[in-house]
Amino acid sequence: MRKLISSLLVVALVYATLLIWPTNNRVADIPFYADNSFNIIAHGNGRALQPGNTLEAAANALSVGTDILELDVHLTADNILVVRHDETIDSTTNGSGRIADMTLAELLWFNVGFNEYDYPGKVAEKGIRIPTLESLFVAFPTNRFLIEIKPEVSKAGEKLCQLVKDYELIDQVIIGSFYSSVLKSFRQHCPEVPTSLGEEEARWMIMLSWIGLGHLYNPPGYSVQLPLEEDGIRIVSGSLVETIHQLNLKLDVWTVNNVDEMAGLIKLGVDGIITDRPDLLDGVVENSKAIF
C-alpha cells in the first residue's frame, strides 16, 4: 500500500510539473498569416454557390468576400494535378471513372455540376469543366490557397511542390492532407512550403489538450483544420482554442454553413471557418465587427 501511494505521489508530482512547464515549441510566424485576421475560407471554392472546386466557383467565392480558397487535388493518369474532391468524377459530372485512370484530355470531355448528393436540386450552367490546379494559379495569382492532397501517394505531393515553386506561391499556400504520412513525405521533399496538421497529428494534440498538456505538443505544421464535432462529441472548445494559440498555430473549423454556429465560433476565437457559403459567413463577420 505504501508503495502504491508513493507511486501515485510521483505521478502527481510529474503531472503537476508538466502542467506548469513553459511552452518552448511555438511555431514561427509565416507570411500566409501575416495580417493575423479572421479568415473566410471557401470550401471547395464555395461549392454551394457554384459547382465545387472549379474556376467559376473560385471567382464567385472571391467576389463575395472569401479570403482563402480551399480546394482538393488529384493526379491524372498523365500526371497533371486537377482540382477535385472525389477520386472519381461520378458525383458532380455527366461522366464516370477514376481520375487516376484518366488523362486530362479525357476529363475535359465532361460537364461539371453541383454535387448530386449534397446539392441535388441545384442546376449548373453547361460548359463548366474540371480545372487544373495550374489554371487556378494563373487566374488568381495574388490569392491564398488551402490545398488538400487527396491521394495517399507521394507523387502528387512532389508535383504540387514543383507547381507552387514554379508560380512563386510559397507564401500564399498551406498544404494539408488527412494522411499524416502524406504530409511527412511532403515536408521532407518540400520543407519550404508550409503545411497544416494531418488527422493523426491533430488527434495527439487534442488528446494532450484534454489532459491539460497541449502546450507540450510539438507541432509539425502551422495550422490545423478540425470539424466542430465528430461522432456526436464536441471537439472545438475554448480550452482547445487557447492551447492552439499557445503553440502559435491557427485553427480553422469545417464545414460550417449555419450562421448561428459561425457567430459562436467567431466569438470563441477561431482563426477561420471553412464553409460552402462564404457569402453567409461574410455577413456574419461584418455583423460581428459591428457588435464587438
VEXLUM-10144 format. One record per residue (C-alpha): x, y, z. Coordinates in Angstrom, 2 decimals. Layout:
// VEXLUM-10144
PT | X | Y | Z
...
This chain:
// VEXLUM-10144
PT | 0.00 | 0.00 | 0.00
PT | 2.80 | 2.40 | 0.90
PT | 4.49 | 1.63 | -2.44
PT | 1.28 | 2.42 | -4.34
PT | 0.87 | 5.72 | -2.52
PT | 4.48 | 6.63 | -3.28
PT | 3.99 | 5.83 | -6.96
PT | 0.83 | 7.94 | -7.10
PT | 2.62 | 10.84 | -5.46
PT | 5.43 | 10.60 | -8.00
PT | 2.91 | 10.58 | -10.86
PT | 1.07 | 13.56 | -9.35
PT | 4.33 | 15.46 | -8.94
PT | 5.38 | 14.76 | -12.54
PT | 1.97 | 15.79 | -13.83
PT | 1.98 | 19.00 | -11.78
PT | 5.43 | 19.81 | -13.13
PT | 4.30 | 19.23 | -16.71
PT | 1.26 | 21.44 | -16.18
PT | 3.47 | 24.44 | -15.40
PT | 6.20 | 23.56 | -17.89
PT | 6.74 | 26.55 | -20.20
PT | 5.76 | 26.40 | -23.87
PT | 9.01 | 26.27 | -25.82
PT | 7.69 | 24.86 | -29.07
PT | 5.69 | 27.71 | -30.61
PT | 5.75 | 27.66 | -34.38
PT | 7.20 | 30.64 | -36.21
PT | 5.05 | 33.31 | -37.83
PT | 4.67 | 32.81 | -41.58
PT | 3.65 | 35.23 | -44.38
PT | 0.46 | 33.26 | -45.11
PT | -0.98 | 34.57 | -41.83
PT | 0.78 | 37.94 | -41.87
PT | -2.36 | 40.03 | -41.29
PT | -3.34 | 37.86 | -38.30
PT | -7.05 | 38.35 | -39.04
PT | -10.06 | 36.05 | -39.15
PT | -10.31 | 34.18 | -42.47
PT | -13.34 | 33.32 | -44.57
PT | -12.38 | 30.03 | -46.26
PT | -14.45 | 28.83 | -49.20
PT | -14.84 | 25.04 | -49.01
PT | -14.33 | 23.60 | -52.48
PT | -14.19 | 27.23 | -53.63
PT | -17.71 | 27.77 | -52.25
PT | -19.43 | 24.68 | -53.59
PT | -22.97 | 25.69 | -52.60
PT | -22.83 | 28.75 | -54.83
PT | -21.12 | 27.32 | -57.92
PT | -20.03 | 23.74 | -58.75
PT | -17.28 | 22.90 | -56.27
PT | -13.56 | 23.02 | -56.99
PT | -13.99 | 24.92 | -60.26
PT | -12.63 | 28.17 | -61.67
PT | -16.14 | 29.55 | -61.73
PT | -16.63 | 28.74 | -58.05
PT | -13.31 | 30.37 | -57.12
PT | -14.12 | 33.59 | -58.97
PT | -17.56 | 33.72 | -57.36
PT | -16.22 | 32.98 | -53.86
PT | -13.70 | 35.80 | -54.09
PT | -16.44 | 38.18 | -55.24
PT | -18.48 | 37.55 | -52.06
PT | -15.69 | 38.14 | -49.53
PT | -13.60 | 34.95 | -49.43
PT | -10.08 | 35.29 | -48.02
PT | -8.77 | 31.77 | -48.72
PT | -9.76 | 29.29 | -51.41
PT | -9.92 | 25.75 | -50.02
PT | -9.57 | 23.08 | -52.68
PT | -8.59 | 19.46 | -53.24
PT | -6.21 | 17.96 | -55.78
PT | -5.86 | 14.62 | -57.54
PT | -3.31 | 13.38 | -60.06
PT | -4.43 | 12.30 | -63.54
PT | -3.06 | 9.34 | -65.47
PT | -0.79 | 11.76 | -67.34
PT | 0.49 | 13.26 | -64.06
PT | -1.40 | 16.55 | -64.07
PT | -2.87 | 17.95 | -60.86
PT | -6.57 | 18.66 | -61.20
PT | -8.86 | 20.32 | -58.67
PT | -11.39 | 17.78 | -57.50
PT | -12.67 | 16.39 | -54.18
PT | -13.55 | 12.78 | -55.01
PT | -11.23 | 10.26 | -56.61
PT | -13.95 | 9.60 | -59.20
PT | -15.91 | 12.07 | -61.31
PT | -19.27 | 10.39 | -60.78
PT | -20.85 | 12.69 | -58.16
PT | -20.54 | 16.03 | -59.98
PT | -20.12 | 15.36 | -63.70
PT | -22.01 | 13.71 | -66.55
PT | -19.22 | 11.14 | -66.77
PT | -17.85 | 8.27 | -64.71
PT | -14.46 | 6.91 | -63.76
PT | -11.39 | 7.31 | -61.56
PT | -9.26 | 10.40 | -62.10
PT | -6.07 | 8.37 | -61.68
PT | -7.12 | 6.24 | -64.68
PT | -8.00 | 9.18 | -66.95
PT | -5.93 | 11.76 | -68.82
PT | -6.67 | 15.47 | -68.59
PT | -7.94 | 15.43 | -72.18
PT | -10.42 | 12.70 | -71.23
PT | -11.61 | 14.60 | -68.16
PT | -12.27 | 17.74 | -70.19
PT | -14.98 | 15.95 | -72.16
PT | -17.37 | 16.18 | -69.21
PT | -19.50 | 18.97 | -67.77
PT | -19.26 | 19.68 | -64.05
PT | -22.36 | 20.38 | -61.96
PT | -23.29 | 20.58 | -58.30
PT | -22.72 | 17.59 | -56.04
PT | -25.69 | 15.32 | -56.65
PT | -25.75 | 14.10 | -53.04
PT | -25.30 | 17.39 | -51.14
PT | -27.00 | 19.79 | -53.58
PT | -29.30 | 17.64 | -55.74
PT | -31.69 | 20.46 | -56.59
PT | -29.13 | 22.89 | -57.97
PT | -28.53 | 23.18 | -61.70
PT | -25.24 | 24.49 | -63.12
PT | -24.56 | 26.21 | -66.40
PT | -23.21 | 23.95 | -69.12
PT | -19.58 | 24.17 | -70.12
PT | -18.01 | 24.11 | -66.65
PT | -15.02 | 21.76 | -66.60
PT | -12.71 | 20.15 | -64.04
PT | -9.81 | 22.64 | -63.84
PT | -6.12 | 22.03 | -63.42
PT | -4.50 | 23.46 | -60.33
PT | -2.20 | 25.41 | -62.61
PT | -5.18 | 27.18 | -64.16
PT | -6.23 | 28.47 | -60.73
PT | -2.71 | 29.68 | -60.01
PT | -2.76 | 31.55 | -63.33
PT | -6.24 | 33.01 | -62.80
PT | -5.76 | 34.06 | -59.16
PT | -2.04 | 34.79 | -58.66
PT | -2.47 | 37.10 | -55.66
PT | -4.83 | 34.95 | -53.63
PT | -4.22 | 32.45 | -50.86
PT | -4.95 | 28.72 | -51.15
PT | -5.53 | 25.94 | -48.63
PT | -4.77 | 22.86 | -50.72
PT | -5.59 | 19.32 | -49.61
PT | -3.68 | 16.44 | -51.18
PT | -6.31 | 13.73 | -51.63
PT | -4.32 | 10.70 | -52.89
PT | -2.27 | 8.70 | -50.42
PT | 0.74 | 8.79 | -52.76
PT | 3.91 | 10.88 | -52.60
PT | 3.93 | 11.65 | -56.34
PT | 1.00 | 14.07 | -56.01
PT | 2.88 | 15.97 | -53.31
PT | 6.01 | 16.17 | -55.42
PT | 4.05 | 17.60 | -58.35
PT | 2.35 | 20.08 | -56.04
PT | 5.64 | 21.22 | -54.57
PT | 7.09 | 21.94 | -58.00
PT | 3.99 | 23.81 | -59.16
PT | 3.95 | 26.03 | -56.06
PT | 7.61 | 26.87 | -56.62
PT | 7.16 | 27.47 | -60.35
PT | 4.46 | 30.06 | -59.67
PT | 6.31 | 31.54 | -56.66
PT | 3.36 | 30.95 | -54.33
PT | 5.24 | 29.61 | -51.29
PT | 3.90 | 32.44 | -49.13
PT | 0.34 | 32.01 | -50.43
PT | -0.33 | 28.32 | -49.77
PT | -0.89 | 25.94 | -46.89
PT | -0.80 | 22.24 | -47.78
PT | -2.98 | 19.77 | -45.93
PT | -3.98 | 16.11 | -46.02
PT | -5.93 | 13.68 | -43.86
PT | -2.94 | 11.37 | -44.13
PT | -0.09 | 12.30 | -41.80
PT | 2.19 | 10.04 | -43.86
PT | 1.50 | 12.14 | -46.96
PT | 2.32 | 15.33 | -45.08
PT | 5.52 | 13.88 | -43.62
PT | 6.65 | 12.92 | -47.12
PT | 5.72 | 16.36 | -48.44
PT | 7.62 | 18.13 | -45.66
PT | 10.75 | 16.11 | -46.41
PT | 10.54 | 16.80 | -50.14
PT | 9.36 | 20.41 | -49.86
PT | 10.37 | 21.86 | -46.46
PT | 9.99 | 25.48 | -47.57
PT | 6.25 | 25.14 | -48.24
PT | 4.13 | 25.31 | -45.06
PT | 1.68 | 22.58 | -44.10
PT | -1.15 | 22.05 | -41.65
PT | -1.50 | 19.06 | -39.31
PT | -2.69 | 15.67 | -40.51
PT | -5.55 | 13.83 | -38.81
PT | -3.29 | 11.66 | -36.62
PT | -1.11 | 14.65 | -35.69
PT | -4.16 | 16.70 | -34.72
PT | -5.54 | 13.83 | -32.65
PT | -2.41 | 13.74 | -30.48
PT | -2.63 | 17.49 | -29.90
PT | -6.31 | 17.26 | -28.96
PT | -5.73 | 14.39 | -26.51
PT | -2.91 | 16.30 | -24.82
PT | -5.18 | 19.33 | -24.60
PT | -7.87 | 17.27 | -22.87
PT | -5.49 | 16.47 | -20.02
PT | -4.12 | 19.99 | -19.82
PT | -0.80 | 19.23 | -21.53
PT | -1.48 | 20.55 | -25.01
PT | 1.21 | 23.20 | -24.57
PT | 3.82 | 20.41 | -24.68
PT | 2.84 | 19.32 | -28.20
PT | 5.50 | 19.93 | -30.84
PT | 3.59 | 20.99 | -34.00
PT | 4.96 | 19.80 | -37.36
PT | 2.75 | 22.33 | -39.20
PT | 1.39 | 25.87 | -38.90
PT | -2.37 | 25.36 | -38.71
PT | -4.98 | 22.74 | -38.00
PT | -8.37 | 22.14 | -39.64
PT | -10.94 | 20.46 | -37.42
PT | -14.65 | 19.62 | -37.53
PT | -16.83 | 21.30 | -34.93
PT | -17.74 | 17.84 | -33.64
PT | -17.15 | 14.19 | -34.50
PT | -19.37 | 11.21 | -33.67
PT | -21.52 | 13.49 | -31.56
PT | -18.56 | 14.67 | -29.46
PT | -17.79 | 18.40 | -29.45
PT | -14.15 | 18.88 | -30.44
PT | -13.71 | 22.64 | -30.70
PT | -13.77 | 24.33 | -27.30
PT | -12.38 | 27.40 | -25.61
PT | -9.62 | 25.39 | -23.96
PT | -8.58 | 23.85 | -27.29
PT | -8.50 | 27.29 | -28.94
PT | -6.30 | 28.51 | -26.07
PT | -3.95 | 25.53 | -26.46
PT | -3.66 | 26.01 | -30.21
PT | -2.89 | 29.70 | -29.81
PT | -0.30 | 28.94 | -27.13
PT | 1.52 | 27.00 | -29.84
PT | 1.06 | 29.92 | -32.29
PT | -1.00 | 27.64 | -34.55
PT | -4.10 | 28.76 | -36.45
PT | -7.42 | 26.91 | -36.07
PT | -9.89 | 26.58 | -38.95
PT | -13.19 | 24.79 | -38.37
PT | -15.06 | 22.86 | -41.10
PT | -17.61 | 22.63 | -42.68
PT | -19.90 | 25.26 | -41.12
PT | -22.92 | 26.55 | -43.07
PT | -25.16 | 27.62 | -40.18
PT | -24.96 | 31.33 | -39.30
PT | -25.50 | 30.78 | -35.55
PT | -22.63 | 28.29 | -35.43
PT | -20.48 | 30.72 | -37.43
PT | -21.17 | 33.53 | -34.96
PT | -20.44 | 31.27 | -31.97
PT | -17.11 | 30.14 | -33.41
PT | -16.03 | 33.70 | -34.19
PT | -16.86 | 34.66 | -30.59
PT | -14.87 | 31.63 | -29.38
PT | -11.80 | 32.98 | -31.16
PT | -11.16 | 30.53 | -34.00
PT | -8.97 | 31.87 | -36.79
PT | -11.03 | 30.76 | -39.77
PT | -14.19 | 28.98 | -40.82
PT | -14.37 | 26.67 | -43.83
PT | -17.80 | 26.95 | -45.41
PT | -19.81 | 26.11 | -48.53
PT | -21.46 | 29.53 | -48.11
PT | -18.76 | 32.22 | -47.92
PT | -21.44 | 34.81 | -48.72
PT | -23.27 | 33.99 | -45.48
PT | -20.07 | 33.95 | -43.45
PT | -19.07 | 37.35 | -44.84
PT | -22.31 | 38.77 | -43.47
PT | -21.73 | 37.16 | -40.07
PT | -18.19 | 38.55 | -39.93
PT | -19.43 | 42.07 | -40.71
PT | -22.13 | 41.76 | -38.04
PT | -19.56 | 40.52 | -35.52
PT | -17.37 | 43.55 | -36.21
PT | -20.31 | 45.82 | -35.52
PT | -21.06 | 44.05 | -32.22
PT | -17.51 | 43.69 | -30.90
